[in-house]
Each structure stands twice: as C-alpha cells, then as structure tokens.
Amino acid sequence: METVTGYVGHIVFRNEENGYTVFHLENDDGEVTCVGNFNFINEGEMLELTGEYVNHNVYGTQLKVSSHVVKEPEDLVSIERYLGSGAVKGVGAALAGRIVKKFKEDTFRIIEEEPERLAEVKGISERKAREIAEQVEEKKDMRKAMIYLQKYGISTRLAAKIYQYYGMRVYKVLEENPYQLADNIEGVGFKTADEIAARIGIHTDSDYRIKSGLFYTLQQAVGEGHIYLPEEVLVRRAGELLGVEIQDVSKHVMDLCIEKKTVMKEGEDGIRIYPAHYYYLELNTAKMLHDLNIDCEMPEDMMERRLRKVEETEQIELDEMQHKAVIESIKHGLLVLTGGPGTGKTTTINTMIRFFDSEGMSILLAAPTGRAAKRMTEATGYEAQTIHRLLEVNVNPEETDSVGGFMRNRQNPLEADVIIIDEMSMVDLPLMHALLSAVVPGTRLVLVGDVDQLPSVGPG
C-alpha cells in the first residue's frame, strides 16, 4: 500500500450515484491520477490517500484508492486553491486570492474565530462574511462526523447519507439508539444497524435492539408474502433472531403498537400483528371494494332479454353457472369469477365483453404479467394490457404528481365503464390497492382467478 498527500486538482469524472471519482492529485512530486469512491471532495481540498498503483491499459498508471483522509490545507497555495475551488459557494479564485493575501497562514483561524474580519477584504460584505464562515464550519463538522462514523465500519457513502439526514445529531443518535438508522436511512437495515450497535457496545438485551428486531422480523414476513404474523410466531422468530429469551421479546410487542409502527388485531389464529402500513392498506382495499359493489338499476327481465340477444347474435351457449355469472356482472359493480381450467371462465368473460360492448360501454382488460395479458387478448379478441401499463406506471415518480408510482389514481382515475382483470391470484396487496384507487364507484369491476394459479410474489 502507498500513501500520498496532495491537493485535488482537476476532477475528471464523478458518478453521483455511487461516488466513484477520477481526479488528479497534485503535490511537489507532480501529478497522479486517482480512482475510488469519494463523497464531498472538491477541487483544491487536501487529501491523504492510501491505495495501490495499477496500470490501466488505456489510461496508464493510476492510484486505486482504498481509504482517504481530508486534511486542512497548510501552505498559502493550498489554502487559496481550496477556497477558490468552489468548495465555498460565492468564493472564486480571485476572491480567494485576496482573502489569503490579507490573512496569510491565519486565514482559517480568522474564518472560524473572527469571521467578521473577512469584511476587511474588498468584495466581501458582512453578510457574505457570515455565509463563508458558516460554510467552512459546516464542512469541518461534516468531516469530523464522517471520521466518527467510519470508525464504526460505516462506508464513506453510507456515512454521507447518515450525516445528510441527522447533521450534528448523529453522535447522539448512534450513542443512544443506532437502530434509528434502520428506520430513517435507505440502505440500512436491522442487520447493519445491529453490527454498528455491537461495535458501539449496545447490550444485546437493549430495549431498542429488541423492538427493532421485532419489526425487522415482521418485515421479513412481508418479504415472504405475509401481511401479518400471529403474535406467538412473531415473538418466537424474533427471539431466535436476537438470541434473547422469549419473555424479554414478548413485553415489547405492545411498544411497537404504541409507537404506531404496528397494529394488533384479534383473528381466528389468535392475536395478529401487522406492520401498520399493510394493515391500513388492507383496510382501505376492503373499503374500496365495498364502495364499488353498487347494484345496477336495470330490471332483471330486461337484463335477461338483452343477454339472450347477445347469445343469439354471437352464437354463444352458456350453461346455468356461466349464465348466472354474466347476469351477476351486469347486476353488481363488483364480481369475483373463479374456477379451474375447463370450467368455462373464458366463455363467460367473452360473453360479458360482448354484452357490455353491445350496451355501448367502454371496456378495459388487464392482467398482472405481459404473458397473461397476451393470452387474454388472444382469448377475447380485445386488447389487454398489464396492470402496470393500465395504471400508467411512472418510472420517475419524484418528478411528477404521480401517487404510488402510478399516473392513474384517485385524482386521475381510469376512464372506463367496465374493467376486467384476469389471473388475480398473482396480484399482491399494494398493486390491488393501487388498482382500486384508480377505479371510481359506478365502474363495473370483474376479478377473474383460479386458486391453483401462481400466487403473488409480493405481500397479500
């Protein structure tokens, strides 16, 4: 391993997603190309780098950096380069030169201890002097926090995310309850937080650890397709995960409910513990299904006459159960059609489509997967699409007003009189909730499935 110190010259390339950076490090020995993962480095900053030299077949010799330490600039040239590098907003090369010319080696002390004196430099008002001092102090605080976090084995990239979220509260958070990281920082789960806690010296029977472990166990169950666990199963699994006695785990189950992270309900299999998000998702789904189930005002004898006309025109022969299913789809706003292969679901769906089409009603067909949608199109002669396409999935939801990642929602519902969804067994709870959110009462919704079809990958 080699260790070199110098200041950051030109930054050639930077990937903002993962921090991978290519830059030139300059010192008295010349210039060396460096590559590695860095956060918050700026041209002009002093760095101490540790790594090994490698030969790239295109770019030649490079220092592949494994670790780095940000150092405070020491000589006047380095101080001037740092201040004028863009690291301090509003200070360019010319202004940096005037500051260093005025205060020389005392520049950083002046900025930190007597920032008002910066106003002695031409071009700096009292307000700008305060802004410069605040920026320098913030960067200094950030470096200290990054070093503190990295000593507990936290990567540079993750340390940056943690500091951005907590700021100077990061010390208190880690010392008191590092398991907060699993709740607040993307990329930190219970396992990572538990490793950090162990390095800090948090006891294995800590209340924070047990509560975090309980919630993690529920999240694992969600990953397995469940939206709740019976209390005794949850406690047993969490105890095995944490390596603590079941009674120590059991007493914290209610704590999660009080903190509104979970919901406790009585069920056929005993007390059920839900992650709060999925409980309310299921509750709202049930409410929306109830609201959709509106009876049609058409007299039943008129339904029968019109259906017979469609059967005659399309030369369709329905058996008693198929006939009843079509009538039910006309009478009610919501219908669940289920049956195994060969039970006549396709004929029933086709008859529904022909009936509603003859009434001048607009129809949308969809299925969970592209393959299922293609089969539906071939079987009905009407275009079907995936549910995600139906709901107009948005790949950049943060850039628009989409809800839940879909452009179609309660504020922008689907425009159809009838919606038929096939292979419903594959639809999980979040997708079902998103679908129902885009269907307004008065729309007929037909859900088609088979208990022996593939189950959903997601929860519910």
C-alpha positions as CSV (number, residue, x, y, z in Angstrom):
1,M,0.0,0.0,0.0
2,E,1.2,3.5,-0.8
3,T,0.3,6.7,1.0
4,V,0.4,10.1,-0.8
5,T,-0.7,13.6,0.2
6,G,-1.7,16.4,-2.1
7,Y,-4.5,18.6,-3.2
8,V,-7.3,17.7,-5.6
9,G,-6.6,19.2,-9.0
10,H,-9.0,18.5,-11.9
11,I,-11.9,16.2,-11.2
12,V,-12.1,14.2,-14.5
13,F,-15.2,12.2,-13.7
14,R,-17.7,11.7,-10.9
15,N,-20.7,9.3,-10.6
16,E,-23.1,11.0,-8.2
17,E,-24.9,7.7,-7.6
18,N,-22.1,5.7,-6.1
19,G,-19.4,8.3,-5.5
20,Y,-16.9,6.8,-8.0
21,T,-14.5,9.5,-8.9
22,V,-11.5,10.0,-11.2
23,F,-9.3,13.0,-10.4
24,H,-5.7,14.4,-10.4
25,L,-3.9,14.7,-7.1
26,E,-1.1,17.3,-7.2
27,N,1.9,17.7,-4.9
28,D,5.6,18.7,-5.1
29,D,6.3,15.4,-6.9
30,G,4.0,16.2,-9.7
31,E,0.5,14.8,-10.6
32,V,-1.1,11.3,-10.2
33,T,-4.4,10.1,-11.5
34,C,-6.5,8.6,-8.7
35,V,-9.7,6.5,-8.8
36,G,-12.0,5.4,-6.0
37,N,-15.2,6.1,-4.2
38,F,-15.4,9.5,-2.6
39,N,-18.1,11.8,-1.1
40,F,-17.9,15.6,-0.8
41,I,-14.5,16.1,-2.3
42,N,-13.8,19.4,-4.1
43,E,-11.0,20.7,-6.3
44,G,-8.4,22.3,-4.0
45,E,-9.0,20.1,-1.0
46,M,-6.0,18.5,0.7
47,L,-6.2,14.7,0.9
48,E,-4.1,11.9,2.3
49,L,-4.7,8.8,0.2
50,T,-3.9,5.2,0.8
51,G,-4.0,2.7,-2.1
52,E,-2.1,0.8,-4.6
53,Y,-0.8,1.7,-8.1
54,V,-2.4,-0.2,-11.0
55,N,-1.7,0.0,-14.8
56,H,-4.8,0.7,-16.9
57,N,-4.5,-0.4,-20.5
58,V,-5.9,2.9,-21.7
59,Y,-5.3,5.5,-19.0
60,G,-1.9,4.3,-17.8
61,T,-0.7,4.3,-14.1
62,Q,-3.4,5.1,-11.6
63,L,-3.6,5.1,-7.8
64,K,-6.5,2.9,-6.8
65,V,-7.6,4.4,-3.5
66,S,-8.8,2.2,-0.7
67,S,-9.1,4.9,2.0
68,H,-8.6,8.6,2.4
69,V,-8.5,11.4,5.0
70,V,-9.3,15.0,4.3
71,K,-6.6,17.3,5.7
72,E,-6.8,21.0,6.3
73,P,-4.7,23.0,3.8
74,E,-1.4,24.1,5.3
75,D,0.5,26.3,2.9
76,L,-0.8,29.5,1.3
77,V,-1.1,28.0,-2.2
78,S,-3.2,25.1,-0.8
79,I,-5.4,27.4,1.2
80,E,-6.0,29.6,-1.8
81,R,-6.7,26.7,-4.0
82,Y,-9.2,25.2,-1.6
83,L,-11.2,28.5,-1.0
84,G,-11.3,29.2,-4.7
85,S,-12.1,25.7,-5.8
86,G,-15.9,26.0,-5.5
87,A,-15.9,24.3,-2.1
88,V,-17.1,27.5,-0.6
89,K,-20.1,28.9,-2.5
90,G,-19.6,32.5,-3.7
91,V,-15.8,32.5,-3.4
92,G,-14.0,32.3,-6.7
93,A,-10.2,32.2,-7.5
94,A,-9.8,36.0,-7.4
95,L,-11.6,36.5,-4.1
96,A,-9.8,33.5,-2.6
97,G,-6.5,35.2,-3.6
98,R,-7.5,38.5,-1.9
99,I,-8.5,36.7,1.3
100,V,-5.2,34.7,1.6
101,K,-3.2,37.8,0.6
102,K,-4.8,39.7,3.5
103,F,-4.7,37.0,6.3
104,K,-2.0,34.6,5.0
105,E,-1.5,31.5,7.3
106,D,-4.0,32.9,9.7
107,T,-6.9,32.6,7.1
108,F,-8.7,29.6,8.6
109,R,-8.4,30.9,12.2
110,I,-9.9,34.2,11.0
111,I,-12.8,32.4,9.3
112,E,-13.5,30.3,12.3
113,E,-12.9,32.7,15.2
114,E,-13.2,36.2,13.7
115,P,-15.4,35.8,10.6
116,E,-16.5,39.5,10.7
117,R,-12.9,40.5,9.7
118,L,-13.5,38.9,6.3
119,A,-15.4,42.1,5.5
120,E,-12.0,43.9,5.5
121,V,-11.4,42.2,2.1
122,K,-12.7,44.1,-0.9
123,G,-15.8,42.4,-2.3
124,I,-16.9,40.9,1.0
125,S,-19.9,42.3,2.9
126,E,-20.7,41.5,6.5
127,R,-23.4,39.1,5.3
128,K,-21.1,37.4,2.9
129,A,-18.5,37.1,5.6
130,R,-21.0,35.2,7.8
131,E,-22.0,32.9,4.9
132,I,-18.4,32.0,4.2
133,A,-17.7,31.2,7.8
134,E,-20.9,29.1,8.1
135,Q,-19.9,27.0,5.0
136,V,-16.4,26.4,6.3
137,E,-17.7,25.4,9.7
138,E,-20.3,23.1,8.2
139,K,-17.7,21.3,6.1
140,K,-15.5,21.0,9.1
141,D,-18.3,19.5,11.2
142,M,-19.1,17.1,8.3
143,R,-15.6,15.8,8.1
144,K,-15.5,15.2,11.9
145,A,-18.8,13.3,11.7
146,M,-17.6,11.2,8.7
147,I,-14.5,10.2,10.6
148,Y,-16.6,9.3,13.6
149,L,-18.9,7.2,11.6
150,Q,-16.2,5.4,9.6
151,K,-14.5,4.3,12.8
152,Y,-17.5,2.0,13.4
153,G,-17.0,0.4,10.0
154,I,-19.6,2.6,8.1
155,S,-18.7,3.1,4.5
156,T,-17.9,6.6,3.2
157,R,-21.1,6.6,1.0
158,L,-23.3,5.4,3.9
159,A,-21.7,7.8,6.3
160,A,-22.5,10.7,3.9
161,K,-26.2,9.7,3.8
162,I,-26.3,9.4,7.6
163,Y,-24.8,12.8,8.1
164,Q,-27.1,14.4,5.5
165,Y,-30.1,13.1,7.4
166,Y,-29.0,13.8,11.0
167,G,-26.4,16.5,10.8
168,M,-24.7,17.1,14.1
169,R,-27.3,15.0,15.9
170,V,-25.5,11.9,14.5
171,Y,-23.4,11.5,17.6
172,K,-26.4,11.4,20.0
173,V,-28.3,9.0,17.6
174,L,-25.6,6.5,17.4
175,E,-24.7,6.6,21.1
176,E,-28.4,6.3,22.3
177,N,-30.1,4.3,19.6
178,P,-28.3,3.3,16.4
179,Y,-31.3,1.2,15.4
180,Q,-32.9,4.5,14.3
181,L,-30.7,4.2,11.2
182,A,-32.8,1.2,10.0
183,D,-36.0,3.4,10.2
184,N,-34.6,6.5,8.6
185,I,-31.7,5.7,6.3
186,E,-32.2,3.9,3.0
187,G,-29.7,1.2,2.6
188,V,-29.5,0.5,6.4
189,G,-31.5,-2.5,7.6
190,F,-31.6,-4.1,11.0
191,K,-28.6,-6.3,10.4
192,T,-26.4,-3.3,9.5
193,A,-27.7,-1.3,12.5
194,D,-27.1,-4.3,14.7
195,E,-23.5,-4.5,13.6
196,I,-22.9,-0.8,14.3
197,A,-24.6,-1.2,17.7
198,A,-22.3,-4.1,18.6
199,R,-19.2,-2.1,17.7
200,I,-20.5,0.8,19.8
201,G,-21.2,-1.5,22.8
202,I,-25.0,-1.6,22.9
203,H,-26.2,-4.5,25.0
204,T,-27.9,-7.5,23.3
205,D,-30.9,-7.1,25.5
206,S,-31.3,-3.4,24.8
207,D,-34.9,-2.3,24.5
208,Y,-34.1,-0.5,21.3
209,R,-32.5,-3.7,19.8
210,I,-35.4,-5.9,20.7
211,K,-38.0,-3.5,19.3
212,S,-36.0,-3.1,16.1
213,G,-35.6,-6.9,15.8
214,L,-39.3,-7.4,16.2
215,F,-40.1,-5.0,13.4
216,Y,-37.4,-6.5,11.3
217,T,-39.0,-9.9,11.8
218,L,-42.3,-8.5,10.6
219,Q,-40.6,-7.0,7.5
220,Q,-39.0,-10.4,6.7
221,A,-42.5,-11.9,6.9
222,V,-43.7,-9.3,4.4
223,G,-40.9,-10.4,2.1
224,E,-42.3,-13.9,2.4
225,G,-45.7,-12.7,1.2
226,H,-47.4,-12.2,4.6
227,I,-49.0,-9.0,5.8
228,Y,-49.2,-10.1,9.5
229,L,-47.8,-12.7,11.9
230,P,-49.6,-14.4,14.8
231,E,-48.1,-12.9,18.0
232,E,-46.6,-16.1,19.2
233,V,-44.9,-16.8,15.8
234,L,-43.5,-13.2,15.8
235,V,-42.1,-13.5,19.3
236,R,-40.6,-16.9,18.7
237,R,-38.9,-15.8,15.4
238,A,-37.6,-12.5,16.9
239,G,-36.2,-14.3,19.9
240,E,-34.3,-16.7,17.6
241,L,-33.0,-13.8,15.6
242,L,-31.9,-11.8,18.6
243,G,-30.7,-14.6,20.7
244,V,-32.7,-13.5,23.8
245,E,-35.4,-15.0,25.9
246,I,-38.9,-15.0,24.6
247,Q,-40.3,-13.2,27.7
248,D,-37.8,-10.4,27.0
249,V,-39.2,-10.1,23.5
250,S,-42.9,-10.5,24.3
251,K,-43.0,-7.5,26.6
252,H,-42.0,-5.2,23.8
253,V,-44.7,-6.2,21.3
254,M,-47.1,-3.6,22.7
255,D,-44.4,-0.9,22.5
256,L,-44.4,-1.1,18.7
257,C,-48.2,-0.7,18.7
258,I,-47.9,2.4,21.0
259,E,-45.3,3.8,18.6
260,K,-47.8,3.2,15.7
261,K,-45.4,1.0,13.8
262,T,-47.7,-2.0,14.1
263,V,-51.4,-2.8,14.6
264,M,-52.6,-5.6,16.9
265,K,-55.9,-7.3,16.0
266,E,-57.7,-10.4,17.2
267,G,-58.1,-13.1,14.5
268,E,-59.0,-16.8,14.0
269,D,-55.4,-17.7,14.7
270,G,-55.1,-15.6,17.8
271,I,-53.6,-12.1,18.1
272,R,-52.3,-10.8,14.8
273,I,-49.5,-8.3,14.5
274,Y,-49.5,-6.2,11.3
275,P,-47.0,-3.6,10.1
276,A,-49.2,-0.5,10.3
277,H,-48.7,0.3,6.6
278,Y,-50.0,-3.0,5.4
279,Y,-52.9,-3.1,7.9
280,Y,-54.2,0.2,6.6
281,L,-53.5,-0.8,3.1
282,E,-55.7,-3.9,3.6
283,L,-58.4,-1.9,5.4
284,N,-58.6,0.7,2.6
285,T,-58.7,-2.0,0.0
286,A,-61.7,-3.6,1.7
287,K,-63.4,-0.3,1.9
288,M,-62.9,0.5,-1.8
289,L,-64.2,-3.0,-2.7
290,H,-67.3,-2.3,-0.6
291,D,-67.8,1.1,-2.3
292,L,-67.6,-0.4,-5.8
293,N,-70.2,-3.0,-5.1
294,I,-73.2,-0.9,-6.3
295,D,-76.3,-2.6,-7.7
296,C,-77.4,-1.8,-11.2
297,E,-80.9,-0.2,-11.7
298,M,-81.7,-2.2,-14.9
299,P,-84.7,-4.5,-14.3
300,E,-83.6,-8.2,-14.3
301,D,-86.1,-9.2,-17.0
302,M,-84.5,-6.6,-19.3
303,M,-81.0,-8.0,-18.5
304,E,-82.2,-11.4,-19.4
305,R,-83.7,-10.3,-22.8
306,R,-80.6,-8.3,-23.8
307,L,-78.3,-11.2,-22.7
308,R,-80.3,-13.7,-24.8
309,K,-80.0,-11.4,-27.8
310,V,-76.2,-11.3,-27.4
311,E,-76.1,-15.1,-27.1
312,E,-78.1,-15.5,-30.3
313,T,-76.0,-12.9,-32.2
314,E,-72.7,-14.3,-31.1
315,Q,-73.9,-17.9,-31.2
316,I,-72.8,-18.5,-27.6
317,E,-74.3,-21.2,-25.4
318,L,-74.0,-20.7,-21.7
319,D,-74.6,-23.3,-19.0
320,E,-76.5,-22.4,-15.9
321,M,-73.5,-21.2,-13.8
322,Q,-72.0,-19.2,-16.7
323,H,-75.4,-17.5,-17.3
324,K,-75.6,-16.6,-13.6
325,A,-72.1,-15.2,-13.6
326,V,-72.8,-12.9,-16.6
327,I,-76.1,-11.7,-15.0
328,E,-74.3,-11.0,-11.7
329,S,-71.6,-9.0,-13.6
330,I,-74.5,-6.9,-15.0
331,K,-76.4,-6.5,-11.7
332,H,-73.4,-5.6,-9.5
333,G,-70.5,-3.2,-9.6
334,L,-68.1,-5.9,-8.3
335,L,-67.8,-9.6,-9.3
336,V,-65.3,-12.3,-8.4
337,L,-65.2,-15.0,-11.0
338,T,-63.2,-18.1,-10.0
339,G,-62.8,-21.6,-11.4
340,G,-60.1,-24.0,-12.6
341,P,-59.1,-24.9,-16.2
342,G,-62.0,-26.1,-18.3
343,T,-64.8,-24.6,-16.2
344,G,-65.8,-22.0,-18.8
345,K,-64.2,-18.8,-17.5
346,T,-63.1,-17.7,-21.0
347,T,-66.6,-18.2,-22.5
348,T,-68.1,-16.3,-19.6
349,I,-65.6,-13.4,-19.9
350,N,-66.2,-13.2,-23.7
351,T,-70.0,-13.1,-23.1
352,M,-69.6,-10.3,-20.6
353,I,-67.4,-8.3,-23.0
354,R,-69.9,-8.8,-25.9
355,F,-72.8,-7.8,-23.7
356,F,-71.2,-4.6,-22.3
357,D,-70.0,-3.7,-25.8
358,S,-73.5,-4.1,-27.2
359,E,-74.6,-1.6,-24.5
360,G,-72.1,0.9,-25.8
361,M,-70.0,0.7,-22.6
362,S,-66.2,1.2,-22.7
363,I,-64.2,-1.8,-21.5
364,L,-60.6,-2.2,-20.3
365,L,-58.9,-5.6,-19.9
366,A,-55.7,-6.3,-17.9
367,A,-53.6,-9.0,-16.2
368,P,-50.6,-8.9,-13.9
369,T,-48.0,-10.0,-16.5
370,G,-47.3,-9.4,-20.2
371,R,-47.7,-13.1,-20.9
372,A,-51.1,-13.3,-19.2
373,A,-52.2,-10.1,-21.0
374,K,-51.2,-11.6,-24.3
375,R,-53.2,-14.8,-23.6
376,M,-56.2,-12.6,-22.6
377,T,-56.0,-10.7,-25.9
378,E,-55.9,-13.9,-27.9
379,A,-58.8,-15.5,-26.0
380,T,-61.1,-12.4,-26.2
381,G,-60.1,-10.6,-29.4
382,Y,-59.9,-7.4,-27.3
383,E,-56.6,-5.8,-26.4
384,A,-55.5,-6.5,-22.9
385,Q,-52.5,-4.9,-21.1
386,T,-50.5,-5.3,-17.9
387,I,-52.0,-3.7,-14.8
388,H,-48.9,-1.5,-14.6
389,R,-49.4,-0.2,-18.1
390,L,-53.1,0.2,-17.4
391,L,-52.3,2.4,-14.4
392,E,-49.6,4.2,-16.3
393,V,-46.6,3.3,-14.2
394,N,-44.2,6.2,-13.8
395,V,-40.5,5.5,-13.9
396,N,-39.7,8.9,-12.3
397,P,-42.4,9.4,-9.7
398,E,-40.4,12.0,-7.8
399,E,-40.5,14.3,-10.9
400,T,-44.3,14.3,-11.3
401,D,-47.5,14.3,-9.2
402,S,-48.0,10.6,-9.5
403,V,-49.2,8.7,-6.5
404,G,-47.6,5.4,-5.5
405,G,-45.6,5.4,-8.7
406,F,-48.7,5.4,-11.0
407,M,-50.2,8.3,-13.0
408,R,-53.7,6.7,-12.7
409,N,-55.0,7.1,-9.2
410,R,-57.9,8.7,-7.2
411,Q,-57.1,12.1,-8.6
412,N,-56.8,10.8,-12.2
413,P,-59.0,7.7,-12.4
414,L,-59.3,5.2,-15.2
415,E,-61.9,6.2,-17.8
416,A,-63.9,3.0,-18.4
417,D,-67.4,1.6,-17.7
418,V,-66.1,-1.9,-17.2
419,I,-62.7,-3.3,-16.1
420,I,-61.9,-7.0,-16.2
421,I,-58.7,-8.3,-14.6
422,D,-57.5,-11.8,-15.2
423,E,-55.1,-14.0,-13.1
424,M,-55.9,-12.1,-9.9
425,S,-54.1,-14.7,-7.7
426,M,-50.9,-13.0,-8.9
427,V,-51.9,-9.5,-7.7
428,D,-50.4,-8.5,-4.4
429,L,-51.9,-6.1,-1.9
430,P,-50.0,-2.9,-2.8
431,L,-50.9,-3.4,-6.5
432,M,-54.5,-4.2,-5.7
433,H,-54.7,-1.0,-3.6
434,A,-53.3,1.0,-6.5
435,L,-55.7,-0.5,-8.9
436,L,-58.8,0.1,-6.8
437,S,-57.6,3.7,-6.1
438,A,-57.9,4.3,-9.9
439,V,-61.4,2.8,-10.2
440,V,-64.4,5.1,-9.4
441,P,-67.7,3.8,-7.9
442,G,-70.1,3.2,-10.8
443,T,-67.5,1.3,-12.8
444,R,-68.1,-2.4,-13.0
445,L,-65.0,-4.4,-11.9
446,V,-64.7,-8.1,-12.7
447,L,-61.9,-10.0,-11.0
448,V,-61.1,-13.4,-12.5
449,G,-58.9,-16.0,-11.0
450,D,-58.1,-19.6,-10.1
451,V,-57.0,-20.8,-6.7
452,D,-54.5,-23.1,-8.4
453,Q,-52.8,-20.3,-10.3
454,L,-49.4,-18.8,-9.3
455,P,-49.6,-16.8,-6.1
456,S,-48.4,-13.2,-5.9
457,V,-44.7,-12.6,-5.3
458,G,-45.4,-9.6,-3.0
459,P,-47.4,-9.5,0.2
460,G,-51.1,-10.1,0.4
